[in-house]
Amino acid sequence: LEDSVHAAHEKLTSILNAHKAASRANTAIVSEEIFLDQEVKAKVERYSRKFFFVNLERYPKAQVKNKSISVMVESISGDPDLYMSTTHPPTEREYTWRSLKEGTDVIEILPSDPNYVLGVFYIAVYCPTSDCEFHLRARLHRLPANADAERLSRERATMYDSIRSKIRQSAYRLKMSESGKSRHDEIQPEAVATALQSLNDFNNSKFSDSKFSDKLSHSKSKSSKLQPAKATFTRSRGRVV
């Protein structure tokens, strides 16, 4: 019985794979190739999709190497959605990247993306709400020399904002607890400890620089009143003492 069930499962899997391969083959036939920096105008009916692809192998490697690729669909009418993949023409369920914004949709793929290839990028434009008319364009972008520095700067800013938010929340809960508010507003000492530890780790990390050390010093001065409480927080019957 187990062997027959296994055989049936394999047969069903092979049938489904065959249907999927046939569907992809049919889709590839109707895909329209677009070229870099050339704008294409197209229409798609509601609940329908139109497929395109751009092939970077057509261009000299020196022209495309170490450059990001962006694909933009600009709505003329309706609200088209944008999907992309490097393995097969994408759908609403099978895709690698997508953009579902209202109006203009843009997808930019950096060379550092693990799915980036110097090959074919498949594109699908889907119109879920009404008939659509749009412009489609693919471009390459040279990465700025300080791209890594800008990325690290954004990561530092995000980390700083997160730490600052935790400290503010903890200070507010401490204030509510000291004023005798209800149990629901009591301070969570774990949150204070986490915030302070994150602050110390960030300040001592390799990402620290003069730009952020000033902010951190300002934040630490605000949180100095919380430092003595770090070692004295205890709980008794649901209350902080």
Residue pairs with C-beta under 8 A, 6 or more apart in sequence:
24 88
24 89
27 51
27 88
27 89
28 51
28 89
30 51
31 51
31 52
31 53
31 89
31 122
32 40
32 42
32 50
32 51
32 52
32 53
33 52
33 53
33 54
33 55
34 40
34 52
34 53
34 54
34 123
34 136
34 137
34 138
35 54
35 58
35 138
36 54
36 59
36 138
36 139
36 140
37 137
37 138
37 139
38 137
39 135
39 136
39 137
40 52
40 135
40 136
40 137
41 76
41 133
41 134
41 135
41 136
42 50
42 125
42 133
42 134
42 136
43 131
43 132
43 133
43 134
44 50
44 78
44 80
44 125
44 126
44 127
44 131
44 132
44 134
45 127
45 131
46 78
46 127
46 128
46 129
46 130
46 131
46 132
47 127
47 128
48 126
48 127
49 91
49 124
49 125
49 126
49 127
50 124
50 125
51 89
51 122
51 123
51 124
52 122
52 123
52 124
52 125
52 136
53 89
53 120
53 121
53 122
53 123
54 69
54 71
54 120
54 121
54 123
54 138
55 119
55 120
55 121
56 64
56 69
56 117
56 118
56 119
56 120
56 121
57 118
57 119
57 120
61 118
63 140
64 118
64 140
65 118
66 111
66 142
66 143
67 111
67 140
67 141
67 142
67 143
68 108
68 109
68 110
68 111
68 140
68 141
68 143
69 108
69 109
69 116
69 121
69 138
69 139
69 140
69 141
70 106
70 107
70 108
70 109
70 138
70 139
70 140
70 141
71 82
71 84
71 106
71 107
71 121
71 123
71 136
71 137
71 138
72 104
72 105
72 106
72 107
72 136
72 137
72 138
72 139
73 80
73 82
73 104
73 105
73 106
73 125
73 134
73 135
73 136
74 103
74 104
74 134
74 135
74 136
74 137
75 103
75 104
75 132
75 133
75 134
76 132
76 133
76 134
76 135
77 130
77 131
77 132
77 133
78 127
78 129
78 130
78 131
78 132
78 133
78 134
79 102
79 103
79 127
79 128
79 129
79 130
79 132
80 105
80 125
80 126
80 127
80 132
80 134
81 92
81 98
81 99
81 100
81 105
81 125
81 126
81 127
81 128
82 98
82 99
82 100
82 105
82 106
82 107
82 123
82 124
82 125
83 90
83 91
83 92
83 95
83 97
83 98
83 123
83 124
83 125
83 126
84 90
84 95
84 96
84 97
84 98
84 107
84 109
84 121
84 122
84 123
84 124
85 94
85 95
85 96
85 97
85 121
85 122
86 96
86 115
86 116
86 117
86 119
86 120
86 121
86 122
87 96
87 122
88 94
88 122
89 122
89 124
90 96
90 98
90 122
90 123
90 124
91 124
91 126
92 126
95 124
96 115
97 107
97 109
97 115
98 107
99 105
99 106
99 107
108 141
109 115
109 116
109 121
110 116
110 143
111 143
121 138
123 136
123 138
125 132
125 134
125 136
144 150
152 207
155 207
156 207
156 209
156 212
159 198
159 202
159 207
160 202
160 212
160 215
160 216
160 219
162 198
163 195
163 198
163 199
163 202
163 219
164 219
166 191
166 194
166 195
166 198
167 195
167 196
167 199
167 219
167 222
167 223
167 226
169 191
170 187
170 188
170 191
170 192
170 195
170 226
171 222
171 223
171 226
173 185
173 186
173 187
173 188
173 191
174 187
174 192
174 226
174 229
176 185
176 186
176 187
177 185
177 186
177 187
177 240
183 238
183 239
186 238
186 239
186 240
187 233
187 240
189 229
189 230
189 233
189 235
189 240
192 226
192 229
192 230
192 233
193 230
193 233
195 223
196 223
196 226
196 227
196 230
199 216
199 219
199 220
199 223
202 208
202 216
203 213
203 216
203 220
208 216
233 240
234 240
234 241
235 241
